[in-house]
């Protein structure tokens, strides 16, 4: 069964850091372009970060540039999102996403709340 399970969210103060994890099963993340999205209350889902299959090329949404890093561990079959210098506007549910031809549904995500 193809599945993605996000974890690592929580409450963090502004300026703090979190690392989100995405555990994949049923396929290998080494052969898939993987992404992180987020959806804040009342807003549309937006791309946060993307890592492609070759060369570990990464791209980021404007809000994440310079603060977030996406990576993967092919041995553990995991994808990570390291978030630094978090701001209140980063508060959202964060989702891990595989290409639609691998998994065309969204998981439950993990909630990140940035607040003092």
C-alpha positions in Angstrom: 0.0 0.0 0.0 1.3 3.4 -1.0 1.3 5.8 1.9 2.8 9.0 3.2 2.8 9.8 6.9 3.8 13.3 8.1 5.1 14.0 11.6 7.2 16.5 13.5 4.8 19.4 13.8 4.1 21.2 17.0 4.1 24.5 18.8 7.2 26.6 18.4 8.1 30.2 19.2 9.0 32.7 16.5 12.6 32.3 15.5 12.6 28.7 16.4 13.1 25.6 14.3 11.3 22.3 13.5 12.1 19.4 11.3 9.2 17.7 9.7 9.4 14.1 8.6 7.5 12.2 5.9 7.6 8.4 6.0 6.9 6.8 2.7 5.8 3.2 2.2 4.9 1.3 -0.9 7.3 3.1 -3.2 10.9 4.4 -3.0 11.4 8.1 -2.5 14.7 7.8 -4.4 12.7 7.4 -7.6 10.2 10.1 -7.0 10.1 13.9 -7.0 8.8 14.8 -3.6 7.3 18.0 -2.3 6.1 19.7 0.9 2.9 21.8 0.8 1.2 23.8 3.5 -2.3 25.1 4.1 -2.9 27.9 6.5 -6.4 28.6 7.9 -8.5 30.3 5.3 -5.9 30.1 2.7 -5.2 27.9 -0.3 -2.7 25.1 -0.2 0.7 26.3 -1.4 4.0 24.7 -2.4 6.7 25.0 0.2 9.6 22.9 -1.2 10.3 20.4 -3.9 13.2 18.0 -4.5 13.6 16.2 -7.8 14.8 12.7 -8.4 18.1 13.5 -10.0 20.9 15.5 -8.5 18.9 16.5 -5.5 17.8 19.7 -7.1 15.5 21.7 -4.9 13.1 24.5 -5.3 11.2 26.5 -2.8 8.2 28.7 -2.5 8.9 32.4 -1.9 8.0 32.1 1.8 10.5 29.3 2.4 13.5 30.6 0.5 16.6 31.0 2.7 14.9 29.5 5.8 13.7 26.0 4.8 15.6 23.0 3.5 14.2 19.8 1.9 16.1 16.6 1.9 15.6 12.8 1.7 17.1 9.7 3.2 16.8 7.0 0.5 17.8 4.3 3.0 15.1 5.2 5.5 12.7 6.1 2.7 12.0 9.4 4.3 11.7 13.0 3.2 12.4 15.9 5.6 11.6 19.6 5.8 14.0 21.5 8.0 12.4 24.9 9.0 14.5 27.6 10.6 13.7 31.1 11.8 10.0 30.3 11.9 7.5 33.1 11.7 3.8 33.3 12.8 2.8 33.3 9.2 4.3 29.8 8.8 1.5 28.5 10.9 -0.2 25.8 8.8 -0.8 22.2 8.2 2.1 20.8 6.3 1.7 18.0 3.8 4.1 15.7 2.1 3.3 14.9 -1.5 4.5 12.3 -4.1 3.8 12.6 -7.8 0.1 11.9 -8.6 1.0 8.9 -10.6 2.3 7.3 -7.4 -0.2 8.7 -4.9 -3.0 11.0 -5.8 -4.4 11.7 -2.4 -3.4 14.0 0.4 -2.4 12.7 3.8 -3.5 14.1 7.1 -0.5 16.4 7.4 1.2 17.7 10.5 0.2 21.0 12.2 2.8 23.6 12.8 1.9 26.5 15.1 4.3 29.4 15.5 3.3 31.6 18.4 4.8 33.2 21.5 
